[in-house]
Amino acid sequence: MMGKSSTPVCTVIIPAYNCEATIEQTLRSALNQTVRGLRVLLVDDGSADRTVERAIAAAEGDERLEILRNERNLGVAGARNRGIDQAKSPFLAFLDADDVWVRDKLARQLAQLDRTGADLCYTAYALMDNGGNPLGQTYHVPPSAGYRDLLKENVIGLSTVLLRADSLGSLRMDEKYFHEDYEFWLNLLKRGRRAVGLDSPLVFYRLGGRSENKLLAAKNRWLVYRRSQRLGFFPSCKYMACYAYHGLRKLGG
């Protein structure tokens, strides 16, 4: 385990499982952020490859990196929850182990939260292929998103989020849901927290993960509506129609 800053302003939580091919680029993009008072928590979820070794090599002795190793595989929700529980900073950021940040991402989001007093800031993101090559496509986001807006379309990309730690209370991600982050944002906004966006692509999102399974994603979106949010049948149908529309719009570019 490597050292950590004694007074971090922001903790970056990176769950990692068998991601030796991408972790170095991802980790460098976190450690190269322009903000001070940064702590990076890499939560290794039982990797059987060289993920940890590659992470240590990428950090080059940077004491802001701390590696937590799970004794058993907890899944991404459990790994992120462990990171949340270990973080002691006023701000939390999430980064998947195959995505990449622009250098001033956190600085711009901290400034946005300071200006608006919001609880959560999300950003636009650019797409890259599995090899890390930019595809020239950007997913744009609105300046704000409320609970009902998010039911229609999830505009909050996991790796784009910076939030105030004290806005969470006891809320954590629920591993029962395929898109545990989406269910998490919904519950956060349902509690009256406020989310604002920056329509600048400050994240490169790598295609090819589990989100590519569209049929499974649709089935689990329905479960979020019905089981997590306890929506009625007809409201759930309405929001599923919105989900399908926005999905087709994305495919159309």
Disulfide bonds with the S-S distance in Angstrom:
none
